[in-house]
């Protein structure tokens, strides 16, 4: 019984950690896209 509870806790922890990691990666990608967009706007020829 303790083994099952330990495994469930570990899996829950891993899932929560993955969600935070993906959220952080999404924010980083969004910031990179915004920087690229701003650079493109500044360098337009017209």
Short mmCIF file of the C-alpha atoms (twelve columns), coordinates in Angstrom:
data_MODEL
# 
_entry.id   MODEL 
# 
loop_
_atom_site.group_PDB 
_atom_site.id 
_atom_site.type_symbol 
_atom_site.label_atom_id 
_atom_site.label_alt_id 
_atom_site.label_comp_id 
_atom_site.label_asym_id 
_atom_site.label_seq_id 
_atom_site.Cartn_x 
_atom_site.Cartn_y 
_atom_site.Cartn_z 
_atom_site.pdbx_PDB_model_num 
ATOM 1  C CA . UNK A 1  0.000  0.000  0.000   1 
ATOM 2  C CA . UNK A 2  2.799  2.434  0.877   1 
ATOM 3  C CA . UNK A 3  4.512  1.632  -2.405  1 
ATOM 4  C CA . UNK A 4  1.398  2.567  -4.380  1 
ATOM 5  C CA . UNK A 5  0.980  5.842  -2.490  1 
ATOM 6  C CA . UNK A 6  4.643  6.673  -3.066  1 
ATOM 7  C CA . UNK A 7  4.342  5.988  -6.776  1 
ATOM 8  C CA . UNK A 8  1.178  8.109  -7.045  1 
ATOM 9  C CA . UNK A 9  2.847  10.987 -5.210  1 
ATOM 10 C CA . UNK A 10 5.876  10.774 -7.466  1 
ATOM 11 C CA . UNK A 11 3.724  10.733 -10.603 1 
ATOM 12 C CA . UNK A 12 1.710  13.705 -9.373  1 
ATOM 13 C CA . UNK A 13 4.892  15.634 -8.648  1 
ATOM 14 C CA . UNK A 14 6.263  14.856 -12.104 1 
ATOM 15 C CA . UNK A 15 3.047  15.989 -13.801 1 
ATOM 16 C CA . UNK A 16 2.980  19.261 -11.874 1 
ATOM 17 C CA . UNK A 17 6.621  19.900 -12.656 1 
ATOM 18 C CA . UNK A 18 6.030  19.223 -16.348 1 
ATOM 19 C CA . UNK A 19 3.155  21.721 -16.403 1 
ATOM 20 C CA . UNK A 20 5.348  24.429 -14.895 1 
ATOM 21 C CA . UNK A 21 8.140  23.642 -17.320 1 
ATOM 22 C CA . UNK A 22 5.852  23.811 -20.339 1 
ATOM 23 C CA . UNK A 23 4.338  27.039 -19.080 1 
ATOM 24 C CA . UNK A 24 7.787  28.568 -18.728 1 
ATOM 25 C CA . UNK A 25 8.816  27.363 -22.175 1 
ATOM 26 C CA . UNK A 26 5.654  28.845 -23.660 1 
ATOM 27 C CA . UNK A 27 6.397  32.218 -22.101 1 
ATOM 28 C CA . UNK A 28 9.988  32.127 -23.371 1 
ATOM 29 C CA . UNK A 29 8.836  31.297 -26.898 1 
ATOM 30 C CA . UNK A 30 6.244  34.069 -26.756 1 
ATOM 31 C CA . UNK A 31 8.856  36.631 -25.657 1 
ATOM 32 C CA . UNK A 32 11.173 35.491 -28.458 1 
ATOM 33 C CA . UNK A 33 8.384  35.902 -31.001 1 
ATOM 34 C CA . UNK A 34 7.591  39.384 -29.722 1 
ATOM 35 C CA . UNK A 35 11.249 40.404 -29.990 1 
ATOM 36 C CA . UNK A 36 11.414 39.072 -33.553 1 
ATOM 37 C CA . UNK A 37 8.223  40.892 -34.476 1 
ATOM 38 C CA . UNK A 38 9.492  44.165 -32.983 1 
ATOM 39 C CA . UNK A 39 12.782 43.826 -34.845 1 
ATOM 40 C CA . UNK A 40 10.953 43.199 -38.117 1 
ATOM 41 C CA . UNK A 41 8.750  46.247 -37.554 1 
ATOM 42 C CA . UNK A 42 11.787 48.463 -36.894 1 
ATOM 43 C CA . UNK A 43 13.549 47.281 -40.066 1 
ATOM 44 C CA . UNK A 44 10.705 47.684 -42.536 1 
ATOM 45 C CA . UNK A 45 11.732 49.607 -45.610 1 
ATOM 46 C CA . UNK A 46 8.574  51.716 -45.734 1 
# 
